[in-house]
Structure formats: structure tokens, C-alpha cells
Amino acid sequence: MNNLLRTGLIAVSILISGLCHADPQEQSAQMPMAAYLLTGAPTFDMTIGQFREKYNASNPSLPLSEYRAIDNRSDKSNLTRAASKINENLYSSTALERGTGKIKTLQITWLPVQGPEQKTAYDKALAYMAAFVRYFEPMLNEEQSLNRVTTLLAEGKGQRYVAKNEGALRYVVADNGEKGITLAIEPLKLVLAPDNQTK
């Protein structure tokens, strides 16, 4: 793996760590622990390989390369982390349940660029984010999924962590300014309402 890719994957690893390595007192002062790190957090019923195969078949103009494992020996979360480089400033990353390889969280991170390339790079990031949304909400068309993404990013602008539930999905936006903006998609554990609440 070349040094540039390794550096990018390390940056993504830091972004997706969910503060799981932070001091607990610092953690509570900064923001809540990422939901996918909690005991019993649900998984999508697919591996990252299954996701990538179906995603690439549906989005040939926005392809994903193979996800590569991120070596993080200090990670005590019992998750396997992996990332896929899309280009120099755009990455997808994931945290997988050890043993099954099922997806706990699927993330896409844009590392902002300055200068004349910024708008093109940002538009590409939005296109990928919208494609991820359409994968998990196939009833949305291209315009609707783009609107969903721009609304989520607007709500999360300048915030370290903002979560919004949509049906069986949780969308999380983490805006770390120049260090990157991440959109995560995670499954929600659906709980049936008791009989006395279903009137």
C-alpha cells in the first residue's frame, strides 16, 4: 500500500473511531459515544463485500474500490475497521462485527480541499453520499436523495455529532471542519410497541 493511501486510511480511521479511545470523562464532555460502539448495536444483514457488489452494480459511474482493513491494534471495540479510497479527498469506511463481518456502520468522508477544485470535489462527495442514501432508501430518486444529504449536512454543519433517525436507519453527520465531514448510515434496532401503545 503506498504512503499516500496509508495516510488517508489512517485519517479515516481516526474519523470513524467514534472516540472509543478517548478518556471517558473527556468523552462525555465532548459528545456521546457513537451508537454502533454500544453493546448490542444492530448490524445490517450484509457484509461489506455484498454491499460493494450490489452498490457497484447500481452505480457504475460512482464505483467503490475494495475495502482494506485498517490495522488499529489499540482498538478495544471488538470491531473490524476497513476503508476504501475513492479519490485523494474522498473515502468510504466501515466498522464490521467481528466473526460475522456484518456492517455496523457505513461512512463516507470528504476531506475538504481549497482552491478552484473545491466545488468539483464537494459535488463528487455529495453524489457519492446520495448514492449511499439511495442504496438504503431505494424509494428515493436522485434528486430526493441529494436533498436528503444536503439537509443532513446543513443540520450537522459545525457540529461534532448530529444523529437523525429515518425509519429503520440512523444518519449521523460529524463535521470536523478541515479534518473532514463524515456522513454515516447505521441500522436502528426496531422495538415493537407494547399492546397498550398500539391503539
C-alpha positions as CSV (number, residue, x, y, z in Angstrom):
1,M,0.0,0.0,0.0
2,N,1.5,3.3,-0.9
3,N,2.2,6.0,1.7
4,L,-0.5,8.4,0.4
5,L,-3.2,5.7,0.7
6,R,-1.9,4.6,4.1
7,T,-2.0,8.3,5.3
8,G,-5.5,8.7,4.0
9,L,-6.7,5.4,5.7
10,I,-5.2,6.5,9.0
11,A,-7.1,9.8,8.8
12,V,-10.3,8.0,8.1
13,S,-9.6,5.5,10.9
14,I,-9.3,8.5,13.3
15,L,-12.6,9.9,12.0
16,I,-14.5,6.7,12.3
17,S,-13.2,5.7,15.7
18,G,-16.2,7.3,17.5
19,L,-14.0,8.5,20.3
20,C,-13.7,4.9,21.5
21,H,-10.1,5.6,22.6
22,A,-10.8,8.8,24.4
23,D,-10.7,9.2,28.2
24,P,-14.3,8.5,29.4
25,Q,-14.5,11.9,31.2
26,E,-13.4,13.7,28.1
27,Q,-15.8,11.7,26.0
28,S,-18.9,12.7,28.0
29,A,-17.8,16.3,27.8
30,Q,-17.3,16.3,24.0
31,M,-20.1,14.2,22.6
32,P,-22.0,10.9,23.0
33,M,-20.3,7.6,22.1
34,A,-21.1,6.5,18.6
35,A,-24.2,4.3,18.7
36,Y,-22.5,1.5,16.7
37,L,-20.0,1.0,19.5
38,L,-22.7,0.3,22.1
39,T,-23.2,-3.3,23.3
40,G,-25.9,-5.0,21.2
41,A,-25.9,-2.4,18.5
42,P,-27.5,-3.8,15.4
43,T,-25.9,-4.7,12.1
44,F,-27.1,-4.5,8.5
45,D,-27.8,-8.0,7.2
46,M,-24.9,-7.9,4.8
47,T,-21.1,-8.0,4.7
48,I,-19.1,-5.2,3.2
49,G,-18.3,-7.3,0.1
50,Q,-22.0,-7.9,-0.5
51,F,-22.7,-4.2,-0.1
52,R,-20.0,-3.2,-2.5
53,E,-21.0,-5.7,-5.2
54,K,-24.7,-4.5,-5.2
55,Y,-23.7,-0.9,-4.9
56,N,-21.3,-1.0,-7.8
57,A,-23.9,-2.8,-10.0
58,S,-26.4,0.0,-9.3
59,N,-23.8,2.9,-9.5
60,P,-21.3,2.2,-12.3
61,S,-20.4,5.9,-12.6
62,L,-19.7,6.2,-8.8
63,P,-17.7,3.0,-8.1
64,L,-16.2,1.8,-4.9
65,S,-12.8,0.0,-4.7
66,E,-12.2,-2.9,-2.4
67,Y,-12.3,-2.1,1.3
68,R,-9.0,-2.7,3.0
69,A,-8.6,-3.5,6.7
70,I,-7.2,-0.7,8.9
71,D,-4.6,-2.0,11.3
72,N,-5.5,-0.5,14.7
73,R,-4.1,-2.6,17.5
74,S,-5.2,-0.2,20.2
75,D,-8.9,-0.6,19.2
76,K,-10.7,-2.4,22.0
77,S,-14.2,-2.2,20.4
78,N,-14.1,-5.7,19.0
79,L,-14.9,-4.4,15.6
80,T,-13.0,-4.8,12.3
81,R,-12.5,-1.5,10.5
82,A,-11.9,-1.0,6.8
83,A,-11.7,1.8,4.3
84,S,-12.0,2.3,0.5
85,K,-10.2,5.2,-1.2
86,I,-12.4,6.9,-3.8
87,N,-10.0,9.7,-4.6
88,E,-7.5,11.9,-2.9
89,N,-10.1,13.6,-0.7
90,L,-13.0,11.1,-0.5
91,Y,-13.1,7.8,1.4
92,S,-15.6,5.3,2.5
93,S,-15.1,3.4,5.7
94,T,-16.9,0.8,7.7
95,A,-16.9,-0.9,11.1
96,L,-17.8,-4.6,10.9
97,E,-18.9,-7.1,13.5
98,R,-16.1,-9.5,14.3
99,G,-16.9,-13.0,13.4
100,T,-19.9,-12.3,11.0
101,G,-18.3,-9.4,9.1
102,K,-21.7,-7.7,9.0
103,I,-21.8,-3.9,8.7
104,K,-22.3,-1.9,11.9
105,T,-21.8,1.5,10.3
106,L,-21.1,2.6,6.7
107,Q,-19.4,6.0,6.3
108,I,-18.3,8.4,3.7
109,T,-15.8,11.1,4.5
110,W,-14.9,14.2,2.5
111,L,-11.6,15.8,3.3
112,P,-12.0,19.5,2.2
113,V,-9.8,20.9,-0.5
114,Q,-9.1,24.6,-1.1
115,G,-8.9,26.5,-4.3
116,P,-10.6,26.1,-7.7
117,E,-11.1,22.3,-7.3
118,Q,-13.2,22.7,-4.2
119,K,-16.7,22.8,-5.8
120,T,-16.0,19.9,-8.1
121,A,-14.6,17.8,-5.2
122,Y,-17.6,18.7,-3.0
123,D,-20.1,17.9,-5.7
124,K,-18.5,14.5,-6.2
125,A,-18.7,13.9,-2.4
126,L,-22.4,14.8,-2.5
127,A,-23.0,12.4,-5.4
128,Y,-21.5,9.5,-3.5
129,M,-23.3,10.3,-0.3
130,A,-26.6,10.5,-2.2
131,A,-25.9,7.1,-3.9
132,F,-25.3,5.6,-0.4
133,V,-28.7,7.0,0.7
134,R,-30.4,5.6,-2.4
135,Y,-28.9,2.2,-1.7
136,F,-30.5,2.1,1.7
137,E,-33.7,4.0,0.7
138,P,-34.3,2.8,-2.8
139,M,-37.7,4.6,-2.9
140,L,-35.8,7.9,-3.2
141,N,-34.9,9.2,-6.6
142,E,-31.6,11.0,-7.4
143,E,-33.0,14.5,-6.5
144,Q,-34.7,13.3,-3.3
145,S,-31.5,11.6,-2.1
146,L,-29.4,14.6,-2.9
147,N,-31.9,16.8,-0.9
148,R,-31.7,14.3,2.0
149,V,-27.9,14.6,2.0
150,T,-27.8,18.4,1.7
151,T,-30.4,18.7,4.5
152,L,-28.4,16.4,6.8
153,L,-25.1,18.2,6.1
154,A,-26.8,21.6,6.8
155,E,-28.1,20.3,10.1
156,G,-24.7,19.0,11.0
157,K,-22.7,22.0,9.9
158,G,-20.2,22.9,12.6
159,Q,-21.4,20.2,14.9
160,R,-19.1,17.4,16.0
161,Y,-22.0,14.9,16.1
162,V,-25.7,15.1,14.9
163,A,-27.9,12.0,14.5
164,K,-31.3,11.8,12.8
165,N,-33.5,8.7,12.5
166,E,-35.4,7.9,9.3
167,G,-37.4,4.7,9.5
168,A,-35.0,1.8,10.2
169,L,-31.9,4.0,9.6
170,R,-29.9,6.4,11.6
171,Y,-27.9,9.1,9.7
172,V,-25.0,10.6,11.6
173,V,-23.1,13.7,10.5
174,A,-19.7,14.5,12.1
175,D,-18.3,17.9,10.9
176,N,-14.6,18.2,11.9
177,G,-14.0,21.2,9.7
178,E,-10.7,21.0,7.8
179,K,-10.2,17.4,9.1
180,G,-13.2,16.2,7.2
181,I,-17.0,15.8,7.1
182,T,-18.4,12.3,7.6
183,L,-21.9,11.0,6.8
184,A,-22.6,7.7,8.4
185,I,-25.6,5.3,7.8
186,E,-26.4,2.8,10.5
187,P,-29.2,0.4,11.2
188,L,-31.7,1.0,14.0
189,K,-32.8,-1.7,16.4
190,L,-36.6,-1.6,15.9
191,V,-38.6,-2.3,19.0
192,L,-42.2,-3.3,18.8
193,A,-44.5,-1.2,20.9
194,P,-46.4,-2.9,23.8
195,D,-50.0,-3.8,23.1
196,N,-51.2,-1.0,25.2
197,Q,-49.4,1.5,23.0
198,T,-50.6,0.2,19.6
199,K,-54.1,1.7,19.8
